Amino acid sequence: MRTYIRDKTKGGTYFLTVNLANRKSKLLTKHINEFRHAYQLTKQNHDFELHAMILLPDHIHMLITLAETSDNYAVIIASIKTHFSRRIKKSASETISQSRIRSRERGIWQRRFWEHRIRDELDYRRHMDYIHYNAVKHGYVNSPVDWPYSTFQKCVEDGFYSSDWGGVGINGIEIDHDE
């Protein structure tokens, strides 16, 4: 059996993907205020810089840089998941397995998440693009500027993108991530 070993680079920049257990759920966008609160609590308690984020109905993509002394992005993900889960009521559609009950977990999130350490400026740019184009990719909007649950507008204000970026597709190499 092959064991997956996570990258643990102190001060690293990481692309992270976190999925709901039910990939047909719209829980994240339905409870956007609860997610925002969970993120704020996490940010208050953990030192990292957010470069980009998109929140879709069933998953999140983030691009963060850890503090120079930290290699623990897993604690950031766990904090967001925990704070969000505590703020929403259990629903009849939430399936909780026996192993989750024993671990005192809810059935909201997939247990695992996906991480990729950013290697260079081109890798950074491609992942920024991937994040901000994701709502278009999934057919929620025709242009990144139209999706209200991302950092795209802030990146436009900061001069990283023009407001019409991605309206007709991304030029260059497409990033293919299994979600």
MDTraj code that builds the backbone (N, CA, C; nanometers):
import mdtraj as md
import numpy as np

residues = "MET ARG THR TYR ILE ARG ASP LYS THR LYS GLY GLY THR TYR PHE LEU THR VAL ASN LEU ALA ASN ARG LYS SER LYS LEU LEU THR LYS HIS ILE ASN GLU PHE ARG HIS ALA TYR GLN LEU THR LYS GLN ASN HIS ASP PHE GLU LEU HIS ALA MET ILE LEU LEU PRO ASP HIS ILE HIS MET LEU ILE THR LEU ALA GLU THR SER ASP ASN TYR ALA VAL ILE ILE ALA SER ILE LYS THR HIS PHE SER ARG ARG ILE LYS LYS SER ALA SER GLU THR ILE SER GLN SER ARG ILE ARG SER ARG GLU ARG GLY ILE TRP GLN ARG ARG PHE TRP GLU HIS ARG ILE ARG ASP GLU LEU ASP TYR ARG ARG HIS MET ASP TYR ILE HIS TYR ASN ALA VAL LYS HIS GLY TYR VAL ASN SER PRO VAL ASP TRP PRO TYR SER THR PHE GLN LYS CYS VAL GLU ASP GLY PHE TYR SER SER ASP TRP GLY GLY VAL GLY ILE ASN GLY ILE GLU ILE ASP HIS ASP GLU".split()
xyz = np.array([
    [0.0831, -0.1176, 0.0000],
    [0.0000, 0.0000, 0.0000],
    [0.0879, 0.1244, 0.0000],
    [0.0565, 0.2185, -0.0849],
    [0.1336, 0.3409, -0.0974],
    [0.0786, 0.4472, -0.0021],
    [0.1642, 0.5103, 0.0740],
    [0.1237, 0.6130, 0.1692],
    [0.1497, 0.7498, 0.1085],
    [0.0497, 0.8373, 0.1193],
    [0.0644, 0.9743, 0.0702],
    [0.1314, 1.0581, 0.1773],
    [0.2361, 1.1269, 0.1407],
    [0.3067, 1.2145, 0.2328],
    [0.2833, 1.3588, 0.1894],
    [0.2235, 1.4355, 0.2781],
    [0.1946, 1.5763, 0.2479],
    [0.3226, 1.6596, 0.2525],
    [0.3268, 1.7604, 0.1655],
    [0.4376, 1.8553, 0.1642],
    [0.4285, 1.9400, 0.2911],
    [0.5386, 1.9638, 0.3572],
    [0.5413, 2.0415, 0.4813],
    [0.6527, 2.1457, 0.4730],
    [0.6341, 2.2451, 0.3870],
    [0.7332, 2.3508, 0.3697],
    [0.6943, 2.4711, 0.4551],
    [0.7784, 2.5057, 0.5504],
    [0.7504, 2.6226, 0.6346],
    [0.7459, 2.7483, 0.5483],
    [0.6424, 2.8286, 0.5707],
    [0.6263, 2.9521, 0.4952],
    [0.5853, 2.9292, 0.3506],
    [0.5451, 2.8073, 0.3173],
    [0.5090, 2.7734, 0.1795],
    [0.3777, 2.8374, 0.1354],
    [0.3639, 2.8462, 0.0039],
    [0.2388, 2.8919, -0.0565],
    [0.1691, 2.7681, -0.1112],
    [0.0409, 2.7527, -0.0760],
    [-0.0335, 2.6313, -0.1083],
    [-0.1668, 2.6610, -0.1746],
    [-0.1989, 2.5778, -0.2725],
    [-0.3324, 2.5714, -0.3314],
    [-0.4033, 2.4582, -0.2573],
    [-0.5205, 2.4869, -0.2013],
    [-0.5939, 2.3897, -0.1219],
    [-0.7351, 2.3723, -0.1769],
    [-0.7839, 2.2493, -0.1768],
    [-0.9212, 2.2201, -0.2157],
    [-0.9861, 2.1414, -0.1040],
    [-1.1041, 2.1873, -0.0623],
    [-1.1804, 2.1236, 0.0437],
    [-1.3202, 2.0981, -0.0111],
    [-1.3672, 1.9738, 0.0028],
    [-1.4977, 1.9351, -0.0524],
    [-1.5962, 1.8972, 0.0568],
    [-1.7235, 1.9230, 0.0290],
    [-1.8289, 1.8703, 0.1142],
    [-1.8410, 1.7203, 0.0901],
    [-1.8911, 1.6481, 0.1874],
    [-1.9120, 1.5043, 0.1717],
    [-2.0153, 1.4780, 0.0624],
    [-2.1201, 1.5573, 0.0602],
    [-2.2233, 1.5454, -0.0423],
    [-2.1925, 1.6453, -0.1536],
    [-2.1380, 1.5987, -0.2647],
    [-2.0962, 1.6874, -0.3731],
    [-2.2138, 1.7470, -0.4501],
    [-2.3359, 1.7070, -0.4192],
    [-2.4542, 1.7674, -0.4816],
    [-2.5143, 1.8773, -0.3922],
    [-2.4570, 1.8946, -0.2753],
    [-2.5070, 1.9902, -0.1776],
    [-2.4780, 2.1346, -0.2209],
    [-2.5582, 2.2255, -0.1736],
    [-2.5367, 2.3689, -0.1941],
    [-2.5145, 2.4377, -0.0578],
    [-2.4683, 2.3605, 0.0365],
    [-2.4555, 2.4046, 0.1743],
    [-2.3669, 2.5283, 0.1912],
    [-2.2566, 2.5344, 0.1180],
    [-2.1627, 2.6452, 0.1375],
    [-2.2203, 2.7786, 0.0934],
    [-2.2837, 2.7824, -0.0226],
    [-2.3418, 2.9095, -0.0677],
    [-2.4720, 2.9405, 0.0056],
    [-2.5428, 2.8377, 0.0476],
    [-2.6659, 2.8574, 0.1255],
    [-2.6339, 2.9200, 0.2608],
    [-2.5202, 2.8832, 0.3167],
    [-2.4787, 2.9325, 0.4485],
    [-2.3529, 3.0188, 0.4373],
    [-2.3545, 3.1111, 0.3437],
    [-2.2365, 3.1948, 0.3177],
    [-2.1955, 3.2760, 0.4408],
    [-2.2904, 3.3295, 0.5144],
    [-2.2547, 3.4095, 0.6323],
    [-2.1873, 3.3253, 0.7393],
    [-2.2324, 3.2010, 0.7547],
    [-2.1693, 3.1116, 0.8505],
    [-2.0269, 3.0769, 0.8055],
    [-2.0086, 3.0598, 0.6744],
    [-1.8742, 3.0338, 0.6245],
    [-1.7845, 3.1550, 0.6483],
    [-1.8350, 3.2735, 0.6178],
    [-1.7543, 3.3954, 0.6387],
    [-1.7115, 3.4076, 0.7843],
    [-1.8037, 3.3783, 0.8750],
    [-1.7712, 3.3847, 1.0172],
    [-1.6642, 3.2807, 1.0527],
    [-1.6790, 3.1593, 1.0009],
    [-1.5812, 3.0531, 1.0265],
    [-1.4434, 3.0942, 0.9753],
    [-1.4391, 3.1540, 0.8568],
    [-1.3118, 3.1993, 0.8008],
    [-1.2513, 3.3098, 0.8891],
    [-1.3334, 3.4062, 0.9321],
    [-1.2831, 3.5156, 1.0157],
    [-1.2239, 3.4629, 1.1464],
    [-1.2919, 3.3688, 1.2101],
    [-1.2395, 3.3100, 1.3335],
    [-1.1061, 3.2390, 1.3082],
    [-1.0990, 3.1675, 1.1977],
    [-0.9755, 3.0979, 1.1621],
    [-0.8628, 3.1981, 1.1394],
    [-0.8915, 3.3037, 1.0669],
    [-0.7901, 3.4055, 1.0365],
    [-0.7410, 3.4744, 1.1645],
    [-0.8305, 3.4938, 1.2602],
    [-0.7910, 3.5557, 1.3873],
    [-0.6941, 3.4681, 1.4664],
    [-0.7077, 3.3367, 1.4499],
    [-0.6310, 3.2435, 1.5322],
    [-0.5123, 3.1782, 1.4626],
    [-0.4975, 3.2011, 1.3323],
    [-0.3898, 3.1375, 1.2571],
    [-0.3260, 3.2391, 1.1635],
    [-0.1943, 3.2361, 1.1576],
    [-0.1183, 3.3328, 1.0788],
    [-0.0945, 3.2799, 0.9372],
    [-0.1667, 3.3353, 0.8403],
    [-0.1479, 3.3024, 0.6995],
    [-0.1983, 3.4190, 0.6166],
    [-0.1531, 3.4242, 0.4926],
    [-0.1988, 3.5271, 0.3988],
    [-0.2845, 3.4604, 0.2926],
    [-0.4039, 3.5134, 0.2726],
    [-0.4927, 3.4637, 0.1682],
    [-0.4662, 3.5418, 0.0404],
    [-0.4371, 3.4705, -0.0685],
    [-0.4176, 3.5337, -0.1989],
    [-0.5438, 3.5242, -0.2825],
    [-0.6124, 3.4099, -0.2731],
    [-0.7333, 3.3890, -0.3531],
    [-0.8193, 3.2826, -0.2879],
    [-0.9505, 3.2970, -0.3097],
    [-1.0447, 3.1958, -0.2625],
    [-1.1687, 3.2009, -0.3496],
    [-1.2262, 3.0845, -0.3710],
    [-1.3579, 3.0754, -0.4317],
    [-1.4376, 2.9748, -0.3513],
    [-1.5594, 3.0126, -0.3243],
    [-1.6518, 2.9269, -0.2532],
    [-1.7616, 2.8897, -0.3509],
    [-1.7715, 2.7619, -0.3806],
    [-1.8765, 2.7099, -0.4671],
    [-1.9756, 2.6352, -0.3778],
    [-2.0902, 2.5948, -0.4304],
    [-2.1892, 2.5302, -0.3439],
    [-2.1363, 2.4100, -0.2664],
    [-2.0419, 2.3352, -0.3249],
    [-1.9983, 2.2100, -0.2630],
    [-1.8482, 2.1982, -0.2385],
    [-1.7709, 2.3000, -0.2737],
    [-1.6275, 2.2936, -0.2465],
    [-1.5651, 2.4326, -0.2446],
    [-1.4433, 2.4359, -0.1918],
    [-1.3676, 2.5601, -0.1762],
    [-1.2290, 2.5390, -0.2351],
    [-1.1789, 2.6418, -0.3023],
    [-1.0380, 2.6458, -0.3424],
    [-0.9776, 2.7689, -0.2760],
    [-0.8578, 2.7521, -0.2227],
    [-0.7859, 2.8625, -0.1590],
    [-0.6402, 2.8613, -0.2030],
    [-0.5810, 2.9794, -0.2066],
    [-0.4377, 2.9942, -0.2287],
    [-0.3862, 3.0777, -0.1124],
    [-0.3029, 3.0158, -0.0282],
    [-0.2543, 3.0838, 0.0916],
    [-0.1030, 3.0705, 0.1036],
    [-0.0450, 3.1641, 0.1782],
    [0.0952, 3.1529, 0.2183],
    [0.0978, 3.1456, 0.3698],
    [0.1674, 3.0456, 0.4202],
    [0.1793, 3.0257, 0.5638],
    [0.2821, 3.1215, 0.6229],
    [0.2738, 3.1420, 0.7526],
    [0.3759, 3.2190, 0.8234],
    [0.5104, 3.1487, 0.8063],
    [0.6182, 3.2244, 0.8123],
    [0.7528, 3.1690, 0.7899],
    [0.7853, 3.0521, 0.8815],
    [0.7276, 3.0501, 1.0001],
    [0.7578, 2.9451, 1.0974],
    [0.6576, 2.8293, 1.0931],
    [0.5596, 2.8362, 1.0031],
    [0.4531, 2.7358, 1.0016],
    [0.4570, 2.6492, 0.8765],
    [0.4265, 2.5211, 0.8973],
    [0.4083, 2.4305, 0.7851],
    [0.2717, 2.3609, 0.7963],
    [0.1856, 2.4119, 0.8839],
    [0.0644, 2.3395, 0.9193],
    [-0.0620, 2.3999, 0.8586],
    [-0.0783, 2.3829, 0.7287],
    [-0.2018, 2.4272, 0.6630],
    [-0.3197, 2.3399, 0.7038],
    [-0.2925, 2.2164, 0.7490],
    [-0.4009, 2.1260, 0.7892],
    [-0.4805, 2.1832, 0.9058],
    [-0.4143, 2.2520, 0.9972],
    [-0.4850, 2.3106, 1.1108],
    [-0.5756, 2.4254, 1.0651],
    [-0.5374, 2.4960, 0.9604],
    [-0.6213, 2.6026, 0.9043],
    [-0.7475, 2.5422, 0.8438],
    [-0.7313, 2.4372, 0.7658],
    [-0.8457, 2.3684, 0.7060],
    [-0.9364, 2.3128, 0.8159],
    [-0.8784, 2.2479, 0.9155],
    [-0.9576, 2.1913, 1.0251],
    [-1.0351, 2.2991, 1.0990],
    [-0.9738, 2.4138, 1.1178],
    [-1.0394, 2.5240, 1.1871],
    [-1.1599, 2.5752, 1.1081],
    [-1.1435, 2.5954, 0.9797],
    [-1.2550, 2.6411, 0.8965],
    [-1.3691, 2.5394, 0.9010],
    [-1.3358, 2.4122, 0.8823],
    [-1.4374, 2.3072, 0.8841],
    [-1.5114, 2.3036, 1.0181],
    [-1.4370, 2.3085, 1.1262],
    [-1.4965, 2.3003, 1.2592],
    [-1.5875, 2.4186, 1.2871],
    [-1.5371, 2.5393, 1.2643],
    [-1.6179, 2.6593, 1.2923],
    [-1.7439, 2.6622, 1.2062],
    [-1.7320, 2.6239, 1.0802],
    [-1.8495, 2.6213, 0.9922],
    [-1.9498, 2.5169, 1.0419],
    [-1.9022, 2.3983, 1.0702],
    [-1.9906, 2.2889, 1.1128],
    [-2.0664, 2.3232, 1.2403],
    [-2.0009, 2.3930, 1.3304],
    [-2.0657, 2.4297, 1.4571],
    [-2.1748, 2.5352, 1.4388],
    [-2.1687, 2.6082, 1.3287],
    [-2.2639, 2.7185, 1.3080],
    [-2.3904, 2.6776, 1.2326],
    [-2.3915, 2.5593, 1.1761],
    [-2.5116, 2.5196, 1.1023],
    [-2.5801, 2.4009, 1.1691],
    [-2.7113, 2.3986, 1.1561],
    [-2.7916, 2.2929, 1.2170],
    [-2.7768, 2.1641, 1.1387],
    [-2.7911, 2.0526, 1.2093],
    [-2.7908, 1.9227, 1.1434],
    [-2.9179, 1.9112, 1.0601],
    [-2.9042, 1.8502, 0.9425],
    [-3.0194, 1.8291, 0.8564],
    [-3.0447, 1.6794, 0.8412],
    [-3.1641, 1.6484, 0.7951],
    [-3.2002, 1.5081, 0.7757],
    [-3.1132, 1.4424, 0.6694],
    [-3.0610, 1.5198, 0.5744],
    [-2.9799, 1.4635, 0.4663],
    [-2.8338, 1.4422, 0.5056],
    [-2.7957, 1.4857, 0.6245],
    [-2.6573, 1.4702, 0.6697],
    [-2.6350, 1.3285, 0.7199],
    [-2.5568, 1.2529, 0.6458],
    [-2.5274, 1.1148, 0.6823],
    [-2.4035, 1.1112, 0.7699],
    [-2.4195, 1.0500, 0.8879],
    [-2.3068, 1.0410, 0.9799],
    [-2.2777, 0.8936, 1.0050],
    [-2.1621, 0.8478, 0.9604],
    [-2.1230, 0.7072, 0.9758],
    [-2.0850, 0.6785, 1.1205],
    [-2.0770, 0.5521, 1.1521],
    [-2.0370, 0.5107, 1.2874],
    [-1.8959, 0.5598, 1.3203],
    [-1.8056, 0.5551, 1.2231],
    [-1.6684, 0.6016, 1.2503],
    [-1.6666, 0.7523, 1.2773],
    [-1.7524, 0.8260, 1.2101],
    [-1.7618, 0.9702, 1.2377],
    [-1.8231, 0.9953, 1.3754],
    [-1.9225, 0.9175, 1.4120],
    [-1.9832, 0.9321, 1.5445],
    [-1.8782, 0.9061, 1.6519],
    [-1.7987, 0.7987, 1.6347],
    [-1.6926, 0.7681, 1.7313],
    [-1.5898, 0.8804, 1.7401],
    [-1.5637, 0.9466, 1.6272],
    [-1.4654, 1.0560, 1.6237],
    [-1.5277, 1.1915, 1.6557],
    [-1.6578, 1.1907, 1.6872],
    [-1.7343, 1.3137, 1.7166],
    [-1.7295, 1.4113, 1.5995],
    [-1.7473, 1.3570, 1.4795],
    [-1.7490, 1.4378, 1.3573],
    [-1.8900, 1.4431, 1.3006],
    [-1.9171, 1.5481, 1.2291],
    [-2.0411, 1.5567, 1.1535],
    [-2.0171, 1.4987, 1.0148],
    [-2.1212, 1.4885, 0.9358],
    [-2.1099, 1.4333, 0.8013],
    [-2.1072, 1.5388, 0.6932],
    [-2.0580, 1.6586, 0.7247],
    [-2.0612, 1.7707, 0.6305],
    [-1.9461, 1.7650, 0.5310],
    [-1.8265, 1.7434, 0.5792],
    [-1.7052, 1.7553, 0.4974],
    [-1.6483, 1.6191, 0.4610],
    [-1.5815, 1.6134, 0.3452],
    [-1.4949, 1.4989, 0.3193],
    [-1.3804, 1.5085, 0.4194],
    [-1.3364, 1.3963, 0.4673],
    [-1.2306, 1.3979, 0.5681],
    [-1.1000, 1.4522, 0.5128],
    [-1.0699, 1.4171, 0.3936],
    [-0.9431, 1.4597, 0.3332],
    [-0.9600, 1.5908, 0.2574],
    [-0.8474, 1.6513, 0.2254],
    [-0.8455, 1.7685, 0.1383],
    [-0.7253, 1.7532, 0.0465],
    [-0.7193, 1.8375, -0.0548],
    [-0.6123, 1.8280, -0.1533],
    [-0.5231, 1.9503, -0.1396],
    [-0.3914, 1.9288, -0.1399],
    [-0.2978, 2.0413, -0.1330],
    [-0.1928, 2.0297, -0.2435],
    [-0.1457, 2.1446, -0.2859],
    [-0.0373, 2.1515, -0.3850],
    [0.0485, 2.2710, -0.3460],
    [0.1780, 2.2473, -0.3244],
    [0.2680, 2.3598, -0.2943],
    [0.3036, 2.4301, -0.4237],
    [0.2910, 2.5601, -0.4234],
    [0.3220, 2.6414, -0.5408],
    [0.4734, 2.6442, -0.5592],
    [0.5164, 2.6145, -0.6807],
    [0.6591, 2.6003, -0.7094],
    [0.7268, 2.7276, -0.7598],
    [0.6524, 2.8079, -0.8369],
    [0.7142, 2.9268, -0.8959],
    [0.6045, 3.0245, -0.9381],
    [0.6441, 3.1337, -0.9977],
    [0.5495, 3.2396, -1.0355],
    [0.4455, 3.1912, -1.1369],
    [0.4869, 3.1104, -1.2343],
    [0.3921, 3.0583, -1.3325],
    [0.2895, 2.9662, -1.2654],
    [0.3348, 2.8823, -1.1760],
    [0.2459, 2.7942, -1.1007],
    [0.1464, 2.8771, -1.0184],
    [0.1951, 2.9829, -0.9551],
    [0.1101, 3.0732, -0.8771],
    [0.0018, 3.1345, -0.9665],
    [0.0432, 3.1872, -1.0797],
    [-0.0503, 3.2523, -1.1722],
    [-0.1555, 3.1533, -1.2224],
    [-0.1137, 3.0332, -1.2573],
    [-0.2082, 2.9324, -1.3075],
    [-0.3119, 2.8951, -1.2017],
    [-0.2688, 2.8855, -1.0776],
    [-0.3634, 2.8506, -0.9717],
    [-0.4543, 2.9682, -0.9358],
    [-0.4027, 3.0891, -0.9423],
    [-0.4903, 3.2062, -0.9262],
    [-0.5988, 3.2038, -1.0334],
    [-0.5589, 3.1803, -1.1573],
    [-0.6547, 3.1740, -1.2689],
    [-0.7547, 3.0612, -1.2492],
    [-0.7045, 2.9452, -1.2088],
    [-0.7919, 2.8299, -1.1883],
    [-0.8995, 2.8615, -1.0839],
    [-0.8575, 2.9206, -0.9742],
    [-0.9524, 2.9561, -0.8678],
    [-1.0585, 3.0512, -0.9210],
    [-1.0159, 3.1569, -0.9838],
    [-1.1111, 3.2605, -1.0229],
    [-1.1974, 3.2234, -1.1431],
    [-1.1551, 3.1236, -1.2190],
    [-1.2346, 3.0790, -1.3335],
    [-1.3275, 2.9627, -1.2977],
    [-1.3167, 2.9114, -1.1763],
    [-1.3848, 2.7881, -1.1395],
    [-1.5373, 2.7967, -1.1468],
    [-1.5962, 2.9087, -1.1114],
    [-1.7429, 2.9219, -1.1200],
    [-1.7892, 2.9192, -1.2652],
    [-1.7070, 2.9709, -1.3572],
    [-1.7380, 2.9644, -1.5007],
    [-1.7252, 2.8197, -1.5461],
    [-1.6174, 2.7540, -1.5071],
    [-1.5929, 2.6144, -1.5432],
    [-1.7111, 2.5251, -1.5052],
    [-1.7683, 2.5501, -1.3876],
    [-1.8796, 2.4687, -1.3394],
    [-2.0158, 2.5165, -1.3906],
    [-2.0175, 2.6213, -1.4714],
    [-2.1411, 2.6671, -1.5337],
    [-2.2302, 2.7538, -1.4466],
    [-2.1786, 2.8076, -1.3381],
    [-2.2598, 2.8934, -1.2512],
    [-2.2762, 3.0343, -1.3067],
    [-2.1737, 3.0825, -1.3771],
    [-2.1754, 3.2172, -1.4349],
    [-2.1016, 3.2148, -1.5684],
    [-2.1137, 3.3220, -1.6449],
    [-2.0430, 3.3336, -1.7725],
    [-1.9091, 3.4043, -1.7601],
    [-1.8891, 3.4740, -1.6493],
    [-1.7656, 3.5490, -1.6292],
    [-1.7304, 3.5489, -1.4804],
    [-1.6034, 3.5421, -1.4460],
    [-1.5644, 3.5433, -1.3043],
    [-1.6182, 3.6629, -1.2261],
    [-1.6317, 3.7754, -1.2918],
    [-1.6801, 3.8954, -1.2230],
    [-1.8230, 3.8789, -1.1713],
    [-1.8966, 3.7846, -1.2280],
    [-2.0360, 3.7642, -1.1893],
    [-2.0542, 3.6727, -1.0680],
    [-1.9496, 3.6034, -1.0240],
    [-1.9624, 3.5122, -0.9110],
    [-1.9350, 3.5885, -0.7816],
    [-2.0322, 3.5954, -0.6913],
    [-2.0163, 3.6795, -0.5717],
    [-1.9300, 3.6194, -0.4604],
    [-1.8952, 3.4905, -0.4693],
    [-1.8272, 3.4236, -0.3587],
    [-1.6820, 3.3917, -0.3925],
    [-1.6083, 3.4924, -0.4344],
    [-1.4664, 3.4728, -0.4626],
    [-1.3918, 3.6027, -0.4362],
    [-1.2611, 3.5927, -0.4417],
    [-1.1752, 3.7101, -0.4231],
    [-1.1473, 3.7809, -0.5557],
    [-1.2183, 3.7433, -0.6612],
    [-1.1903, 3.8007, -0.7928],
    [-1.2006, 3.9526, -0.7904],
    [-1.3079, 4.0068, -0.7333],
    [-1.3270, 4.1522, -0.7327],
    [-1.2122, 4.2226, -0.6602],
    [-1.1653, 4.1649, -0.5513],
    [-1.0507, 4.2222, -0.4784],
    [-0.9256, 4.2190, -0.5654],
    [-0.9075, 4.1109, -0.6409],
    [-0.7919, 4.1009, -0.7301],
    [-0.8011, 4.2021, -0.8443],
    [-0.9208, 4.2338, -0.8884],
    [-0.9400, 4.3398, -0.9883],
    [-0.9007, 4.4741, -0.9268],
    [-0.9486, 4.5018, -0.8070],
    [-0.9153, 4.6263, -0.7369],
    [-0.7650, 4.6403, -0.7148],
    [-0.6981, 4.5273, -0.6906],
    [-0.5536, 4.5278, -0.6674],
    [-0.4719, 4.5309, -0.7973],
    [-0.5404, 4.5236, -0.9130],
    [-0.4720, 4.5302, -1.0416],
    [-0.4195, 4.3969, -1.0930],
    [-0.4534, 4.2878, -1.0261],
    [-0.4074, 4.1560, -1.0707],
    [-0.4809, 4.1125, -1.1972],
    [-0.6096, 4.1455, -1.2062],
    [-0.6940, 4.1142, -1.3222],
    [-0.7655, 4.2397, -1.3703],
    [-0.8063, 4.2378, -1.4967],
    [-0.9011, 4.3378, -1.5451],
    [-1.0401, 4.2818, -1.5182],
    [-1.1390, 4.3675, -1.5078],
    [-1.2734, 4.3211, -1.4716],
    [-1.3355, 4.2309, -1.5774],
    [-1.2851, 4.2375, -1.7013],
    [-1.3409, 4.1517, -1.8071],
    [-1.2605, 4.0231, -1.8276],
    [-1.1607, 3.9971, -1.7410],
    [-1.0790, 3.8766, -1.7538],
    [-1.1671, 3.7526, -1.7424],
    [-1.1402, 3.6557, -1.8271],
    [-1.2072, 3.5267, -1.8181],
    [-1.3483, 3.5227, -1.8716],
    [-1.3947, 3.6316, -1.9311],
    [-1.5315, 3.6353, -1.9819],
    [-1.5522, 3.5475, -2.1036],
    [-1.4437, 3.5207, -2.1762],
    [-1.4541, 3.4368, -2.2961],
    [-1.3594, 3.3175, -2.2892],
    [-1.3038, 3.2903, -2.1722],
    [-1.2146, 3.1753, -2.1565],
    [-1.0733, 3.2185, -2.1239],
    [-0.9975, 3.1281, -2.0709],
    [-0.8587, 3.1558, -2.0332],
    [-0.7662, 3.1137, -2.1463],
    [-0.6734, 3.1993, -2.1825],
    [-0.5703, 3.1635, -2.2797],
    [-0.4590, 3.0895, -2.2072],
    [-0.3921, 3.0025, -2.2758],
    [-0.2791, 2.9323, -2.2161],
    [-0.3158, 2.7895, -2.1787],
    [-0.2306, 2.7325, -2.0967],
    [-0.2454, 2.5930, -2.0577],
    [-0.3517, 2.5801, -1.9494],
    [-0.4442, 2.4881, -1.9693],
    [-0.5485, 2.4665, -1.8694],
    [-0.4969, 2.3759, -1.7596],
    [-0.5327, 2.4081, -1.6383],
    [-0.4960, 2.3259, -1.5241],
    [-0.6055, 2.2226, -1.5048],
    [-0.5674, 2.0974, -1.4908],
    [-0.6648, 1.9903, -1.4741],
    [-0.6483, 1.9302, -1.3355],
    [-0.7420, 1.9630, -1.2458],
    [-0.7423, 1.9062, -1.1114],
    [-0.8684, 1.8246, -1.0944],
    [-0.8540, 1.7083, -1.0405],
    [-0.9724, 1.6295, -1.0045],
    [-1.0327, 1.6949, -0.8814],
    [-1.1625, 1.7107, -0.8853],
    [-1.2269, 1.7755, -0.7709],
    [-1.3089, 1.6762, -0.6994],
])
top = md.Topology()
chain = top.add_chain()
for i, resn in enumerate(residues, 1):
    res = top.add_residue(resn, chain, resSeq=i)
    for name in ("N", "CA", "C"):
        top.add_atom(name, md.element.get_by_symbol(name[0]), res)
traj = md.Trajectory(xyz[None], top)
